[in-house]
Amino acid sequence: RDWSSDVCSSDLPGAASRNMYIGADGKATKDSTVGYRASGVPGTVRGLEYAAQKFGKKTWAEVVRPAADLASKGYALTYSEANSMRSAGGGRGGNKSLNDFPESKRIFLRDGKYYEPGDTFIQADLGRTLDRIARLGAKDFYEGETASLLAADMKEHGGPITLADLKNYKAIERKPLTGKYHGYDILTSPPPSSGGVGVLQMLGVLEGTGFEKFGAGSAAAVHYMTEAMRHFFADRSEHLGDPDFVKVPLTSLLDPKYILKVRSSIDAEKATPSSQVKATAFNGHESDQTTHFSVADAEGNLVAMTYTLNGGYGSKVTATGLGFLLNNEMDDFAPKPGEANMYGLIQGEFNAIQPGKTPLSSMAPTILLKDGKPVAVFGSPGGPTIINTVLEVLVNMVDWNMNVQDAVNWPRFHHQWLPDELSMERGYSPDTVDLLTKRGYVVKRVNAQGECAAIHISNGWLEGAADPRSGGTARGY
């Protein structure tokens, strides 16, 4: 059984309104990114319970208990985890940080006595919350004691989430998107994630260009892939949103004739300025801190799962007495349509704020099949870079025959239409960067882009690849 699922992290509270983040000066405020007003209704608990009940063999209590014990008993912090908490404690340029919210400061910053690598990190409040959820199920989070405490905390601090919002939250199962590429079948996430349609559209544009003959890391291959990225992100800005609220033109976005049109528009020798790339107008419609894990078992079951708080440490708020950070998913909507969000993404009317609506995400949990048999399962955190990371890892395996660890390790690049710049990790040679600059790209060098957790399946063997860019691991049980 293959299950590719985008676990919705939030829905809009009933009190949400289109202009709730527009200030008196007509500009978007910071309230969609930091503080209690930045949070949508959390969906992960209900989504995980739904998956466990439908697909799992263990009881819900058995599934949750290890997490509850880990929170209660603690674990030794790695260097990267301790450094991450310390960095999140200081706001930059007047921005708010974990220090500005008492519960976050107490738990993650030890009231200013920062954690050091190797220190034991105990989350007692979270342990108690998870213990209730283990015993009572997701109902506790949405209707029980946890729900009451969260709603009261929201009310006290001017947050929008009410007890009714929590009780009304539903997990929605959607049919995965499917596509083909160079003889492989692909299962990936549907809207309200933009990731799956992005991966499929970009692969469709690339197939037939012959880009793969230039080789991994070549300026020509990067050029073709970047142009595919540029065109998709232009379409994303205009056409993608929650399909329960807007008519997403999936068939048109993935139509072979449209994909051929995009492919034909690519100049083989030079970059197309983003100012010349617009979202296509279609006639008629049909009726972006993220975590990803990939799982495969001996029976051939696969899970690709992505869920998120959106930004690093979410809204920076820890729910009082509950021990968990609140998301800042409201910024995944378009606080002001036509203007960039925290990731620099331009968002359109399809992703405007409406009560009960799910924000557009970039999640792209993906399963790769060959002749009906599983070959790989993978996905990524990282905001809009998720989509391009998944694209690149897939191309590395399929077109350049890399083993799964090399495919994950290979240096990455990213373009999202606007801003019109090509971010490239430092693993690319100066010659490649120079050739791309001569083609007309504005190249920005970055230390790391995204992460990927991947498993390759071959002849009964499972090969797990953790990303060296993160503290992730590959583990067998």
N, C-alpha and C positions, 0 to 999 in steps of 0.2 A: 504494500500500500504506500503510495507516494502522496505526501501532503506538503504542498508549498503554501505557506500561510503568512500573511502580513498581519500580525496581531495589532489591532488598532490601539494606540496608546491613549486616545482621548476622544471625547465628543464635546461639542460646545454646550456650555450650561444654558439653561432656559433664559437666563437674564442677559445673555450676550446680545449685542446689537452691532450693526454694521460699522458705526462710527465710534465705538467705545474706546478706541485708542487714538482718536484724533483730538489734539489739543485746541485751545482757543485760537492759536495762531494758524490753525489749519494743517499743521504738521503732525506726523505720527509720533506718539510718545514712546517712552521706554517700557511702559507698563505691560507690553505684550511679551517682554523677555525676562523681566525680573520682578519678584514679589508675588503676592497672593493673587493679583489680578491676571497673572500670566498663565494660570493653570486651566487646562481643560479637564473634563471628567476622566479620571484614570480608568483605562480599560484592560490593562494587562492581567489583573487577577481573574476577571471573568473570562477573558480569552483563553488563559492557560487552563482554567478549570474545564471549559468547554472542550478543549483539545484532549485533556486527560480523560475525560468521561467518554468521548467518542472514539479515541484511538488507543488509549493506554490500557495496560494490563494491571498496573498497581492501583491501590486505592489512593484517593486524593491525599489522605493523611500521610501515607508512605512517601508520596512525591514531595510534599511540603516540609516534612519533618527535618531532613538534612539542612535545609536553609535556615529553619528556626534554630536548630542547634548551633549552626555556624555563627549566627548573629549573637546568640546568648553566650556562647563559650569564647568566641573571638578567634582570631587567626593572626599570624605574623604578617605585618605589612612588608611588601617589597619596596625597593627603592623608588620605583615609578609611582606606586600608590601613595607613599608618604610625600613625595615631591609634588604630586598632583594636588593633594589636600592643602599643602602649604601654599602653592601657587593660587589656588582658589580662594585663599583667605585674604588676598589683597586686591581690592578693586583698582582698576587702572583708569586714569583719566576721569576720575570722579564717578566711575561706574560702581554699582553696589556689588558686594561679594558675600561670601558665607559669613563674614564678620558682622554683617549688618542684621543678621537674623539670629536671635539668641539660641534657639535650638540647634541650628546648623553650627554656630560657633562652639557650643558646648560639645557636640558629638564629633564633628569632623576636625575641629581645630583645638580641642581640649582646652577651651577658654584661653587660647593664646599660647599655650605650652605645646607647640606643634609636635606631632608624631614624628618619630625617627624610624628609618628602616629597621625592621626586626621587632618593633614594638607590637604588642598584642592589641588589636583593635576590637573592642567589644561594643555591640549595639544592643543594649538591654531592652530599650523600648521597642525596637524593631523585632527582637526575639519574641516579646510578649504578643505583639501584633500578629506575627506569623504563627505563633502557637494557637491563637484564637482561630485564625483562618484554617489551619490544619485540622482543628477539631470541628469547626462549624461550617467550613466551606466558604466559598466566595460570598455567600449571603451575608456573612458578618461584615465584609468590606463594604457592601452596598446597602445593607438594611439594618445591621446589628450595631454592636458597640463601637466598632471602628468607624462605621459610617456616621454615627452620632457625634463622635469626637471630632472627626474631620469637618463635618458641617458646622459644628460650633466654632471651631478654629477659624474656618472661613468667614463666618459671620462676624466674629470679633475683629478680624483684620481687614474687612472690606472685600473679601474674595467673593467670586460669583457663584461658587458651587454650593448647592443646597442639598438637603436630604432627599428631596424629590428627584433631583438630577441624578444622584447616585442610584436610587431605587429603579429609575427608568432606564439605566444603561443596559444595553443588550449587545452581546457578541454576535457578529454577523459573519457567516461563512459564505465566501464567494468562490466561484469557480476559477481556478488558475488560468492565466493566459497560456496559450500554447503556440509554438512556432518551430521552424526548422532552420538549420544552418549547417551547410557543408556535410549533410548526411546525418546530422544529430537532431534529436527532438528536444525541445526545451519546454520546461514547465516553470512559470514564474508568476509574480504577484500582479493582480489586477488593480485598477483604481478602487479606492482613493489613493493607492500608491501610484506614483508616476514611474517607479523603477522598472517594472516589468515591460510596459509598453515602450519605454526608452531603450531598454536592452534589445528588444525585438526589432524596433524600427532601425536602430543603428546597425545591427547585424544585417538586416535586409539591405541597407544602403551599401554596406561594405561588400556583400556577396556580389560578385560580378565585376568588381573594380580591379581585381588582381593585386590588391595591395599587399597580400601575404608574400608574394614573390620577392619583395624588397627586403624582407627579413625583420626580425624583432629588433627594435632599437634604431632602425634606420629613419632618416628624416622623412622619406617618402611615405613609409607606413604610418608614422605619427601624423603626417599631414592628412592622409585620407581619413584616419580615425577621428582626428580633431574636427574636420569638416562635418562628419556625421554627427558628432557631439553638438556642434554649433547649431545645426539645423533642428535637432531634437529639442534642445533647450528653448529655442525660439517657439516651437510648437507647444512645449510644456507651459510656457507663460500664458498662453491664450486659451488652450483647449482642455486642460485637465483639472478635475475637481472631484467632489464626492458624487458618484453616479446616482445616489438617492435624491440629489437636489438639482443636478444639472445633467444635460444630455451630452455625455462624453463621446466624441466621434471616433471610437476605437477602430471601427472598420475602415474609416477614411484614413486614419493615421497609419494603419498597417496595410493599406491597399497597395498591391504590387505596382500599379500604375503611378501612384503618388510617390512610392519609394524610388521608382525608376526616374521620376522627375527630379527628385532631390539628388540622386546619384549623378544624373546628367548635368546638374548645375555645378558640380565640383570641377574647378580648374586644376588640372594635374600639376601645375607648376607654381601656383601662388595661392596664398590665403585669401579667403573672401571676407572683407571687413564685415563685422557684425551689423554695422549700420545698413548694410545692403541685404541682410537676411531678416525676413519678417515671417511671422506665423502665417501659414496659408489659410485663406478663408474657404471653408468647405460649404457646399450647398446642401443643407439638410443635415440632420443628426439622427442617430439611432435612439429607438425607444430604449523638511528636510529637516544627553549623551546616549547615542544609540548602542545597543548590544546585539550581536549576532552570534548564534551558534548553529553548527551543523552536526547532525547525528545520523549514524548508520548502524544497523545491527546485523547479526548473523542471519536473520530471516529475510533480509533484503528491504526492511522498512527504512525509509529515509525521512528526515525532518530538516527543513531549512527554515529557521525562525529568526525574525528580526523584531525587536521592540525598542522603545526609546523614551527618554525624558526630553528629547530634542537637544537642547544645549548642554554643555558640560555642567553637571550638578543641577540641571533643570533650571527652575526659577530661583535657585539658591535658598529656597524656603524648605525647612523640615517641619512636617506637621507636628504640632505640639502633642507630646505624649505618645506618638505613634512611631516615630523613628524613621520614617521614609521621606525622601525628598519629593517635592511636588514638581511636576513637569512645567515647561514653558511652551507647551504645544500651541498656544494661541498665536505664536509668531510663525507657525507653519501655515496659517491663513494669510490673507493679504490684509494687514491692518489698514493699509491705504492702497487700494488697487493701482498698479502702475508704478509703485515705488518698491525699492529693494528691501528685503527682510534682513535678518541678522547674518544670513549666509550670502548676501548680495544677489539673491534670486529676485527677479522681477515676477510679480504675481498679478494675475488678471482677475476679471469679474467672476469667472467660474469658481474662484477660490475665495470669494468675499465672505465675510462673517455672517452666519445665520444660526439661530438657536437650533441645537440638535444635530448640526452638521459635523462631519468628520473632516479634519484638515488634510490637504494634499501632502503626501510624504514622498520620500525618495527611496524607500525600502525596496530591495530587490532580491529576496530569498529565491534561489534558483536551483532547479534540478535538471541535470543533463542525462539524456537517455540515448542509447544506440541499439537499434533493432529491438526496441521495447524493453531493454535491460538497463538498469542504472549504471551510469559511468561516473558521475560526480554530483556532489551537493555542496553548495557554497553560498556565501552572502557577505555583506559588509556593513559596518557602521560608518558614519562620517558625513552626515548631511548630504548635499547634492553630489559629493564625490562618490557616494555609494554606487550610483548608476554606472559611472565610468570605470570604477574599480572592478565591478562584476564583469563588465564588457571586456576589460583588458585581461583579466584572469582567464575568462572563457577562451578568448582568442589565443592567448599564450598556450593553452592546452590543445586546442583543436587545430589551429593553423601552424603553430611552430613546435608542436610535439614536445612541449616541456613537461617534465614530471610535475606533480602537483605542488611540491615545495618550491621548485624553481619558478613556477607560474605565479605563485603568491609573492615570492621574494622580488621578482623582476621590477625594476624602477617604473613608476607610474607617472601619468600626466593627466591633466584635467582642463577642460574648457566648458563653460556653461553659457555661451552666447554673450551675456553681459555680466560683469565687465569684460571687454574684449581683450583678454589676456590668456596666455597659455601657461599654466602652472606645471612645472616639471621638477621631479625629484632630481637630486644631484648625481644619480647614477648614470645620467646620459652624458655622452662625451661632448667636449667643447665643439668638436666639428659638427656634430648633429645639431647642437643648439645654434651654431653659426649658420648652417644651411636653412634652418627653420626661420631664423631672423631675416635672412635674405628673401625668403618666400613671403615675408610680410607679417610674421607673427611677432607680437610683443611677448617675450618669454620672461616669466617670473620663476626664479629658482626657489624651491621649497625643500625642507628637510625630509618631510614625510607626508604622504597623502593616503588617508584612509587606512583600513585594515581589512583583512579577509580571513575567514575561517573556512577551510575547505577539506573535503574528503574525496579521494579517488578510489573507485572500486574496479578491480581488475583480477580476473581468474580466482575469485574467492578471497582475495586480499583487500584489506582496507588500509589505505594510506592517508593518514591525517596530517594536515599542514597548518601549523600555527604561524601567524604573521610576526616576523622579527620586529616590526614597527611597534608592537604592543607587548603587554605582559601575558598574552594568551598562551595556552598550551594545547597540545593534542594528547588525548588520553584514551586508553583502552580499558575496558572493564571486563 
